[in-house]
Amino acid sequence: CVMVVWAIKSRWLPTPFSRFLAVLATGGAIGNLIDRMLYGYVVDMIAVDFMNFAIFNVADIFVTCGAIVLAIYTLFFDREPKKEAEA
């Protein structure tokens, strides 16, 4: 949470979309942390029956999707346009 606030304040995450993704991942992490503090474990509620896959919760989805999309967006789409040399 502190790192996301620092990244937004230092303009490391300049676009609203990148900030949204960082907050999405942080919100999921905080949700899992709250479960861990209240119950001693993270409550998982979504089980996929049609394939052998892990049981997970909404906070896990937020963390995973937010982090993956933020990494892809930062690596491939969040680039400053090259400034042409003035003649």
C-alpha positions, 0 to 999 in steps of 0.5 A: 500500500505504501509503495503504491502511494509512493509510485503514484506520488513520484509519478512512476505510474503516470496514467490513470489506467496504470494507477487503477491497476496498481490500486486493484492489485493492492486492494486484493492484497489488503483483502487477503491480509484482512482475511489472514488477520481475522481468520488466520487463513484466507477464505477461498470460495471459488472452485472450478469444477470443469478442470483441476485448478486451485480454489481462489477468491475475488481478492486473488483475482484482483491481485493476479489480474492487476499485477499481470495487466500492469506489467504488460501495460508498463512494458509494452504500452506505457511509453513516451513518444520519441521526440523528433530532432528539431532541424 
